[in-house]
Amino acid sequence: MSKPEAARYRTTNWKSYNETLKRRGSLLIWLDKDMVWLAAKTGRPGRPPVFSDAAIQFCLMV
């Protein structure tokens, strides 16, 4: 038995579609201006980390 073909939807009223997307809501992200984005120097051999732990956690959260 074969799968039924998926339905295709076409947007014909772009103005209404865009207004609907705007009304869905927004995502607001507040950043701390004092957050350190670059990692501190460790003084250990090897490649130093580029970003701080706080910056990595922020990116993973978003």
N, CA, C and O atoms as a CHARMM CRD file, in Angstrom:
* protein
*
  248
    1    1 MET  N      0.84700  -1.17400   0.00000 PROA 1      0.00000
    2    1 MET  CA     0.00000   0.00000   0.00000 PROA 1      0.00000
    3    1 MET  C      0.89200   1.23600   0.00000 PROA 1      0.00000
    4    1 MET  O      1.81500   1.32400   0.81000 PROA 1      0.00000
    5    2 SER  N      0.64100   2.17200  -0.87500 PROA 2      0.00000
    6    2 SER  CA     1.47700   3.36700  -0.96800 PROA 2      0.00000
    7    2 SER  C      0.94400   4.47200  -0.05900 PROA 2      0.00000
    8    2 SER  O     -0.22600   4.49700   0.32200 PROA 2      0.00000
    9    3 LYS  N      1.86700   5.39000   0.27000 PROA 3      0.00000
   10    3 LYS  CA     1.48400   6.52700   1.11100 PROA 3      0.00000
   11    3 LYS  C      0.66500   7.51700   0.29700 PROA 3      0.00000
   12    3 LYS  O      0.93200   7.71600  -0.88800 PROA 3      0.00000
   13    4 PRO  N     -0.32400   8.13500   0.91900 PROA 4      0.00000
   14    4 PRO  CA    -1.06100   9.17700   0.19600 PROA 4      0.00000
   15    4 PRO  C     -0.17100  10.40300   0.00500 PROA 4      0.00000
   16    4 PRO  O      0.69900  10.68900   0.82700 PROA 4      0.00000
   17    5 GLU  N     -0.40100  11.10700  -1.07400 PROA 5      0.00000
   18    5 GLU  CA     0.39200  12.28900  -1.37400 PROA 5      0.00000
   19    5 GLU  C      0.07100  13.40100  -0.38200 PROA 5      0.00000
   20    5 GLU  O     -1.09300  13.63800  -0.05700 PROA 5      0.00000
   21    6 ALA  N      1.10900  14.07700   0.09200 PROA 6      0.00000
   22    6 ALA  CA     0.92900  15.15000   1.06600 PROA 6      0.00000
   23    6 ALA  C      0.19800  16.32900   0.43400 PROA 6      0.00000
   24    6 ALA  O      0.39600  16.63800  -0.74100 PROA 6      0.00000
   25    7 ALA  N     -0.64900  16.98300   1.22600 PROA 7      0.00000
   26    7 ALA  CA    -1.39700  18.13400   0.73300 PROA 7      0.00000
   27    7 ALA  C     -0.45600  19.32100   0.53700 PROA 7      0.00000
   28    7 ALA  O      0.45300  19.53600   1.33800 PROA 7      0.00000
   29    8 ARG  N     -0.67300  20.07900  -0.51200 PROA 8      0.00000
   30    8 ARG  CA     0.12300  21.26800  -0.78600 PROA 8      0.00000
   31    8 ARG  C     -0.74600  22.49200  -0.55800 PROA 8      0.00000
   32    8 ARG  O     -1.86100  22.58800  -1.07000 PROA 8      0.00000
   33    9 TYR  N     -0.21800  23.41800   0.21400 PROA 9      0.00000
   34    9 TYR  CA    -0.94500  24.64600   0.51000 PROA 9      0.00000
   35    9 TYR  C     -0.24500  25.81400  -0.16600 PROA 9      0.00000
   36    9 TYR  O      0.97900  25.93800  -0.10800 PROA 9      0.00000
   37   10 ARG  N     -1.01900  26.65200  -0.79600 PROA 10     0.00000
   38   10 ARG  CA    -0.46500  27.83500  -1.45100 PROA 10     0.00000
   39   10 ARG  C     -1.06800  29.07900  -0.82200 PROA 10     0.00000
   40   10 ARG  O     -2.28000  29.17700  -0.63300 PROA 10     0.00000
   41   11 THR  N     -0.19300  30.03100  -0.49900 PROA 11     0.00000
   42   11 THR  CA    -0.66000  31.28900   0.06100 PROA 11     0.00000
   43   11 THR  C     -1.07400  32.20100  -1.08300 PROA 11     0.00000
   44   11 THR  O     -0.28900  32.49500  -1.98300 PROA 11     0.00000
   45   12 THR  N     -2.32700  32.64100  -1.02700 PROA 12     0.00000
   46   12 THR  CA    -2.81400  33.52600  -2.08600 PROA 12     0.00000
   47   12 THR  C     -3.01300  34.94400  -1.58700 PROA 12     0.00000
   48   12 THR  O     -3.02200  35.88100  -2.38600 PROA 12     0.00000
   49   13 ASN  N     -3.17300  35.12300  -0.28000 PROA 13     0.00000
   50   13 ASN  CA    -3.37100  36.45200   0.27900 PROA 13     0.00000
   51   13 ASN  C     -2.18400  36.77300   1.19100 PROA 13     0.00000
   52   13 ASN  O     -2.23900  36.54300   2.39900 PROA 13     0.00000
   53   14 TRP  N     -1.12000  37.30400   0.60400 PROA 14     0.00000
   54   14 TRP  CA     0.11500  37.52800   1.34700 PROA 14     0.00000
   55   14 TRP  C     -0.04500  38.59200   2.42300 PROA 14     0.00000
   56   14 TRP  O      0.56300  38.48200   3.48800 PROA 14     0.00000
   57   15 LYS  N     -0.83700  39.60300   2.17100 PROA 15     0.00000
   58   15 LYS  CA    -1.01300  40.67000   3.15900 PROA 15     0.00000
   59   15 LYS  C     -1.62600  40.09700   4.43700 PROA 15     0.00000
   60   15 LYS  O     -1.15300  40.38400   5.53700 PROA 15     0.00000
   61   16 SER  N     -2.65600  39.30600   4.29600 PROA 16     0.00000
   62   16 SER  CA    -3.29500  38.68300   5.45200 PROA 16     0.00000
   63   16 SER  C     -2.35400  37.70400   6.13700 PROA 16     0.00000
   64   16 SER  O     -2.32200  37.64000   7.36600 PROA 16     0.00000
   65   17 TYR  N     -1.60000  36.95000   5.37800 PROA 17     0.00000
   66   17 TYR  CA    -0.65200  35.98700   5.92800 PROA 17     0.00000
   67   17 TYR  C      0.41500  36.69200   6.77000 PROA 17     0.00000
   68   17 TYR  O      0.72500  36.24700   7.87500 PROA 17     0.00000
   69   18 ASN  N      0.97600  37.78300   6.25400 PROA 18     0.00000
   70   18 ASN  CA     2.00100  38.52700   6.98500 PROA 18     0.00000
   71   18 ASN  C      1.43500  39.14500   8.26300 PROA 18     0.00000
   72   18 ASN  O      2.10300  39.13700   9.29700 PROA 18     0.00000
   73   19 GLU  N      0.22100  39.67600   8.20900 PROA 19     0.00000
   74   19 GLU  CA    -0.39700  40.24500   9.40100 PROA 19     0.00000
   75   19 GLU  C     -0.62600  39.17100  10.46000 PROA 19     0.00000
   76   19 GLU  O     -0.45200  39.42700  11.65200 PROA 19     0.00000
   77   20 THR  N     -1.00800  37.99000  10.04000 PROA 20     0.00000
   78   20 THR  CA    -1.21500  36.89100  10.97000 PROA 20     0.00000
   79   20 THR  C      0.09300  36.50300  11.65500 PROA 20     0.00000
   80   20 THR  O      0.10900  36.22900  12.85500 PROA 20     0.00000
   81   21 LEU  N      1.18000  36.47900  10.90300 PROA 21     0.00000
   82   21 LEU  CA     2.47700  36.17100  11.49500 PROA 21     0.00000
   83   21 LEU  C      2.87900  37.21900  12.51700 PROA 21     0.00000
   84   21 LEU  O      3.44600  36.87900  13.55500 PROA 21     0.00000
   85   22 LYS  N      2.59700  38.48400  12.24700 PROA 22     0.00000
   86   22 LYS  CA     2.93200  39.55700  13.18600 PROA 22     0.00000
   87   22 LYS  C      2.13400  39.43700  14.47500 PROA 22     0.00000
   88   22 LYS  O      2.65000  39.74000  15.55100 PROA 22     0.00000
   89   23 ARG  N      0.88800  39.00000  14.38200 PROA 23     0.00000
   90   23 ARG  CA     0.03400  38.90000  15.56700 PROA 23     0.00000
   91   23 ARG  C      0.36100  37.69900  16.43600 PROA 23     0.00000
   92   23 ARG  O     -0.11300  37.62100  17.57000 PROA 23     0.00000
   93   24 ARG  N      1.14300  36.77800  15.94800 PROA 24     0.00000
   94   24 ARG  CA     1.46700  35.58000  16.73000 PROA 24     0.00000
   95   24 ARG  C      2.28400  35.90800  17.97300 PROA 24     0.00000
   96   24 ARG  O      2.22600  35.17200  18.95900 PROA 24     0.00000
   97   25 GLY  N      3.03000  36.97500  17.94300 PROA 25     0.00000
   98   25 GLY  CA     3.83500  37.35000  19.09900 PROA 25     0.00000
   99   25 GLY  C      5.27600  37.58100  18.70800 PROA 25     0.00000
  100   25 GLY  O      5.66300  37.44200  17.54800 PROA 25     0.00000
  101   26 SER  N      6.05100  37.93500  19.70100 PROA 26     0.00000
  102   26 SER  CA     7.45700  38.20700  19.44200 PROA 26     0.00000
  103   26 SER  C      8.30300  37.56300  20.53900 PROA 26     0.00000
  104   26 SER  O      7.80800  37.23200  21.61600 PROA 26     0.00000
  105   27 LEU  N      9.54000  37.40000  20.24900 PROA 27     0.00000
  106   27 LEU  CA    10.49800  36.84600  21.18800 PROA 27     0.00000
  107   27 LEU  C     11.48100  37.95500  21.53700 PROA 27     0.00000
  108   27 LEU  O     12.20700  38.45600  20.67900 PROA 27     0.00000
  109   28 LEU  N     11.49100  38.32300  22.79900 PROA 28     0.00000
  110   28 LEU  CA    12.35800  39.39900  23.25100 PROA 28     0.00000
  111   28 LEU  C     13.48400  38.79900  24.07900 PROA 28     0.00000
  112   28 LEU  O     13.23000  38.01900  24.99600 PROA 28     0.00000
  113   29 ILE  N     14.70500  39.14800  23.77200 PROA 29     0.00000
  114   29 ILE  CA    15.86100  38.64000  24.50400 PROA 29     0.00000
  115   29 ILE  C     16.61900  39.82500  25.07500 PROA 29     0.00000
  116   29 ILE  O     17.01800  40.73600  24.34800 PROA 29     0.00000
  117   30 TRP  N     16.80900  39.80100  26.37400 PROA 30     0.00000
  118   30 TRP  CA    17.55800  40.86400  27.05200 PROA 30     0.00000
  119   30 TRP  C     18.97100  40.36600  27.31400 PROA 30     0.00000
  120   30 TRP  O     19.16900  39.28900  27.87800 PROA 30     0.00000
  121   31 LEU  N     19.94500  41.15900  26.90000 PROA 31     0.00000
  122   31 LEU  CA    21.34800  40.80300  27.11200 PROA 31     0.00000
  123   31 LEU  C     21.96000  41.73900  28.14300 PROA 31     0.00000
  124   31 LEU  O     21.65600  42.93200  28.17600 PROA 31     0.00000
  125   32 ASP  N     22.82400  41.18500  28.97900 PROA 32     0.00000
  126   32 ASP  CA    23.54900  41.97400  29.95400 PROA 32     0.00000
  127   32 ASP  C     24.74600  42.60500  29.25300 PROA 32     0.00000
  128   32 ASP  O     25.56500  41.90400  28.65900 PROA 32     0.00000
  129   33 LYS  N     24.84500  43.93200  29.32400 PROA 33     0.00000
  130   33 LYS  CA    25.95200  44.61600  28.64600 PROA 33     0.00000
  131   33 LYS  C     27.30200  44.28600  29.27800 PROA 33     0.00000
  132   33 LYS  O     28.34300  44.42800  28.63500 PROA 33     0.00000
  133   34 ASP  N     27.28500  43.84800  30.53400 PROA 34     0.00000
  134   34 ASP  CA    28.53300  43.55900  31.23700 PROA 34     0.00000
  135   34 ASP  C     28.98300  42.10900  31.07400 PROA 34     0.00000
  136   34 ASP  O     30.02200  41.72700  31.61300 PROA 34     0.00000
  137   35 MET  N     28.22500  41.29900  30.34600 PROA 35     0.00000
  138   35 MET  CA    28.60900  39.90300  30.17100 PROA 35     0.00000
  139   35 MET  C     29.89500  39.81100  29.34600 PROA 35     0.00000
  140   35 MET  O     30.04900  40.49400  28.33300 PROA 35     0.00000
  141   36 VAL  N     30.79800  38.96800  29.79200 PROA 36     0.00000
  142   36 VAL  CA    32.08600  38.78900  29.11400 PROA 36     0.00000
  143   36 VAL  C     31.90600  37.71100  28.05600 PROA 36     0.00000
  144   36 VAL  O     31.58600  36.56700  28.37700 PROA 36     0.00000
  145   37 TRP  N     32.11100  38.07600  26.79400 PROA 37     0.00000
  146   37 TRP  CA    31.94200  37.13200  25.69400 PROA 37     0.00000
  147   37 TRP  C     33.20700  36.33400  25.43400 PROA 37     0.00000
  148   37 TRP  O     33.13100  35.15700  25.08300 PROA 37     0.00000
  149   38 LEU  N     34.36400  36.95300  25.60000 PROA 38     0.00000
  150   38 LEU  CA    35.62500  36.26100  25.32000 PROA 38     0.00000
  151   38 LEU  C     36.17100  35.62900  26.58600 PROA 38     0.00000
  152   38 LEU  O     36.03600  36.19300  27.67200 PROA 38     0.00000
  153   39 ALA  N     36.78200  34.46900  26.45600 PROA 39     0.00000
  154   39 ALA  CA    37.31300  33.73700  27.60400 PROA 39     0.00000
  155   39 ALA  C     38.59500  34.39400  28.09800 PROA 39     0.00000
  156   39 ALA  O     39.34800  34.99600  27.33300 PROA 39     0.00000
  157   40 ALA  N     38.81500  34.26000  29.38900 PROA 40     0.00000
  158   40 ALA  CA    40.03300  34.78000  29.99600 PROA 40     0.00000
  159   40 ALA  C     41.21100  33.87200  29.63400 PROA 40     0.00000
  160   40 ALA  O     41.03300  32.68200  29.37200 PROA 40     0.00000
  161   41 LYS  N     42.39000  34.44000  29.62500 PROA 41     0.00000
  162   41 LYS  CA    43.60200  33.66200  29.33700 PROA 41     0.00000
  163   41 LYS  C     43.86700  32.70700  30.49500 PROA 41     0.00000
  164   41 LYS  O     43.78600  33.09800  31.65900 PROA 41     0.00000
  165   42 THR  N     44.18300  31.45100  30.17500 PROA 42     0.00000
  166   42 THR  CA    44.38800  30.45300  31.22200 PROA 42     0.00000
  167   42 THR  C     45.84900  30.29800  31.60400 PROA 42     0.00000
  168   42 THR  O     46.14000  29.92000  32.73900 PROA 42     0.00000
  169   43 GLY  N     46.77000  30.57500  30.70500 PROA 43     0.00000
  170   43 GLY  CA    48.19300  30.40100  30.99600 PROA 43     0.00000
  171   43 GLY  C     48.65900  28.96900  30.88800 PROA 43     0.00000
  172   43 GLY  O     49.81500  28.67200  31.18800 PROA 43     0.00000
  173   44 ARG  N     47.78200  28.07500  30.46700 PROA 44     0.00000
  174   44 ARG  CA    48.12500  26.66100  30.31800 PROA 44     0.00000
  175   44 ARG  C     48.49600  26.38300  28.86700 PROA 44     0.00000
  176   44 ARG  O     48.07300  27.11500  27.97100 PROA 44     0.00000
  177   45 PRO  N     49.28200  25.33500  28.62200 PROA 45     0.00000
  178   45 PRO  CA    49.62600  25.01000  27.24500 PROA 45     0.00000
  179   45 PRO  C     48.40300  24.50700  26.47500 PROA 45     0.00000
  180   45 PRO  O     47.44600  23.99500  27.05600 PROA 45     0.00000
  181   46 GLY  N     48.46300  24.66600  25.17800 PROA 46     0.00000
  182   46 GLY  CA    47.35800  24.22900  24.33500 PROA 46     0.00000
  183   46 GLY  C     46.56000  25.42400  23.83600 PROA 46     0.00000
  184   46 GLY  O     46.83000  26.57600  24.17800 PROA 46     0.00000
  185   47 ARG  N     45.58800  25.11100  23.03100 PROA 47     0.00000
  186   47 ARG  CA    44.77100  26.17200  22.45200 PROA 47     0.00000
  187   47 ARG  C     43.87400  26.79100  23.52900 PROA 47     0.00000
  188   47 ARG  O     43.18900  26.06700  24.25100 PROA 47     0.00000
  189   48 PRO  N     43.87200  28.10900  23.63900 PROA 48     0.00000
  190   48 PRO  CA    43.03500  28.75400  24.65000 PROA 48     0.00000
  191   48 PRO  C     41.57000  28.77600  24.20600 PROA 48     0.00000
  192   48 PRO  O     41.28200  28.80100  23.01000 PROA 48     0.00000
  193   49 PRO  N     40.64800  28.76500  25.17000 PROA 49     0.00000
  194   49 PRO  CA    39.23600  28.87000  24.79700 PROA 49     0.00000
  195   49 PRO  C     38.94600  30.24000  24.19900 PROA 49     0.00000
  196   49 PRO  O     39.55100  31.23600  24.59700 PROA 49     0.00000
  197   50 VAL  N     38.03100  30.29300  23.25300 PROA 50     0.00000
  198   50 VAL  CA    37.71200  31.55100  22.58700 PROA 50     0.00000
  199   50 VAL  C     36.59000  32.28200  23.31500 PROA 50     0.00000
  200   50 VAL  O     36.68700  33.48400  23.56300 PROA 50     0.00000
  201   51 PHE  N     35.52100  31.55800  23.65800 PROA 51     0.00000
  202   51 PHE  CA    34.35900  32.17700  24.28300 PROA 51     0.00000
  203   51 PHE  C     34.25600  31.77100  25.74300 PROA 51     0.00000
  204   51 PHE  O     34.69900  30.69100  26.13600 PROA 51     0.00000
  205   52 SER  N     33.66500  32.65200  26.54100 PROA 52     0.00000
  206   52 SER  CA    33.48000  32.36300  27.95700 PROA 52     0.00000
  207   52 SER  C     32.36700  31.34000  28.14100 PROA 52     0.00000
  208   52 SER  O     31.57800  31.08900  27.23000 PROA 52     0.00000
  209   53 ASP  N     32.31500  30.75200  29.33800 PROA 53     0.00000
  210   53 ASP  CA    31.27300  29.77900  29.64400 PROA 53     0.00000
  211   53 ASP  C     29.89000  30.42200  29.57100 PROA 53     0.00000
  212   53 ASP  O     28.93600  29.79000  29.11700 PROA 53     0.00000
  213   54 ALA  N     29.77800  31.67600  30.01500 PROA 54     0.00000
  214   54 ALA  CA    28.49300  32.37600  29.98700 PROA 54     0.00000
  215   54 ALA  C     28.01400  32.56500  28.54500 PROA 54     0.00000
  216   54 ALA  O     26.82500  32.41700  28.26300 PROA 54     0.00000
  217   55 ALA  N     28.92500  32.88800  27.64200 PROA 55     0.00000
  218   55 ALA  CA    28.55100  33.07600  26.24100 PROA 55     0.00000
  219   55 ALA  C     28.09400  31.76100  25.61600 PROA 55     0.00000
  220   55 ALA  O     27.13700  31.73800  24.84100 PROA 55     0.00000
  221   56 ILE  N     28.77100  30.67400  25.94800 PROA 56     0.00000
  222   56 ILE  CA    28.38900  29.36400  25.40900 PROA 56     0.00000
  223   56 ILE  C     27.02700  28.94000  25.94400 PROA 56     0.00000
  224   56 ILE  O     26.19900  28.42600  25.19200 PROA 56     0.00000
  225   57 GLN  N     26.78700  29.15000  27.23900 PROA 57     0.00000
  226   57 GLN  CA    25.49100  28.80800  27.83000 PROA 57     0.00000
  227   57 GLN  C     24.37600  29.63300  27.21200 PROA 57     0.00000
  228   57 GLN  O     23.28200  29.11800  26.98100 PROA 57     0.00000
  229   58 PHE  N     24.63600  30.91100  26.94000 PROA 58     0.00000
  230   58 PHE  CA    23.63600  31.76300  26.31300 PROA 58     0.00000
  231   58 PHE  C     23.27000  31.23300  24.93100 PROA 58     0.00000
  232   58 PHE  O     22.09100  31.14100  24.58800 PROA 58     0.00000
  233   59 CYS  N     24.28200  30.88700  24.14100 PROA 59     0.00000
  234   59 CYS  CA    24.02800  30.38700  22.79000 PROA 59     0.00000
  235   59 CYS  C     23.27100  29.05500  22.81000 PROA 59     0.00000
  236   59 CYS  O     22.40300  28.82300  21.96800 PROA 59     0.00000
  237   60 LEU  N     23.59200  28.19700  23.75200 PROA 60     0.00000
  238   60 LEU  CA    22.89600  26.92200  23.85300 PROA 60     0.00000
  239   60 LEU  C     21.44900  27.11500  24.29300 PROA 60     0.00000
  240   60 LEU  O     20.56500  26.37300  23.86400 PROA 60     0.00000
  241   61 MET  N     21.20600  28.09800  25.14000 PROA 61     0.00000
  242   61 MET  CA    19.86000  28.36100  25.62700 PROA 61     0.00000
  243   61 MET  C     18.96000  28.90200  24.50500 PROA 61     0.00000
  244   61 MET  O     17.78600  28.54900  24.39900 PROA 61     0.00000
  245   62 VAL  N     19.54100  29.75500  23.68900 PROA 62     0.00000
  246   62 VAL  CA    18.75800  30.34100  22.59000 PROA 62     0.00000
  247   62 VAL  C     18.59000  29.31600  21.51100 PROA 62     0.00000
  248   62 VAL  O     17.96200  29.59400  20.48900 PROA 62     0.00000
